[in-house]
Amino acid sequence: MATKPSSTPEVREALQSTLVDLIDLSLVAKQAHWNLYGPHFRSVHLHLDDIVELARTGSDDVAERLVAVGTPADGRADEVAKTSKVRGIEAGPLGDDKVIAYVAEELQQVSNRIREQLPDIEKPDPLTHDMLVGIATEIEKEAWMFRAQRATD
């Protein structure tokens, strides 16, 4: 008879913190998408949809992994608001230059936070480790793509 995977506190923390960051990232990317203006509107507007999709898919994978390892996923709005480390984005119209810089930075920070947790989870849960490596890699690629859109001085 097969047994279900188990997790360590480090694995649970890595998954839960990634979950709330990804949920929040999808929300701030959508907020920016709705309120964007500027000469690069169309390309940034469409790119933000890619970020929303990446974050939503990633958060679903992470939440399902949490449950698979025996821990309830907590993506409630109050939990996201309380524990996400994604910086909020301001309300109102947002210039494309400001959005590009903000999203590039937040994507990189989310990837960095995932990376910081990887050494603690590789041995106890290589499957979670590999999943988070994949998510961090995709997020970091998108951060680079946003940085590449910035005007050079």
C-alpha positions, -999 to +999 in steps of 0.1 A: +000+000+000+013+034-010+018+061+017+012+097+012+042+121+012+049+139+044+064+173+049+087+191+073+079+225+088+104+240+063+086+224+033+052+236+046+066+272+051+082+273+017+049+262+000+026+284+021+048+316+017+051+309-020+013+304-023+004+338-007+031+356-027+018+341-060-018+349-052-008+385-043+014+388-074-016+378-096-037+405-079-013+433-082-005+424-118-042+425-127-045+459-108-017+472-130-032+457-161-065+475-155-049+509-148-020+511-171-014+539-195+015+551-217+033+546-250+040+509-242+005+502-231-004+474-254+028+453-249+029+458-212-009+452-209-006+419-226+026+409-207+008+416-174-018+390-184+010+365-189+022+373-153-014+368-140-016+334-157+019+323-145+010+334-109-024+317-109-011+285-124+018+285-099-004+292-069-027+263-079+002+239-082+016+250-049-017+248-031-023+213-045+012+203-034+005+216+001-026+194+004-008+164-012+018+166+016-008+168+043-012+205+050-043+226+042-035+254+017-045+289+030-052+313+002-078+333+020-078+370+014-070+379+050-041+354+051-027+368+018-030+404+031-013+395+064+016+373+052+024+382+015+057+399+011+047+414-023+047+452-021+013+467-028+008+487-059-008+521-057-043+528-068-053+549-098-037+554-132-002+538-135+024+549-161+039+520-181+074+530-170+064+528-134+046+494-139+076+479-158+100+489-130+076+477-102+068+444-118+104+436-127+114+442-091+085+423-075+090+393-098+127+392-089+119+395-052+094+366-054+119+344-072+146+354-046+124+344-017+117+310-033+154+305-039+163+313-003+141+284+009+154+258-016+184+245+004+161+237+034+137+216+013+158+198-012+167+168+010+134+163+029+112+168-002+129+167-036+096+169-055+085+201-038+121+214-043+119+207-081+085+223-084+096+255-067+128+256-088+106+255-119+083+282-106+112+304-095+129+299-129+098+311-148+093+341-125+129+351-129+126+348-167+096+372-166+115+396-144+143+397-170+117+403-197+103+432-178+138+446-171+145+444-209+116+467-216+131+495-195+145+524-213+182+528-210+197+562-201 
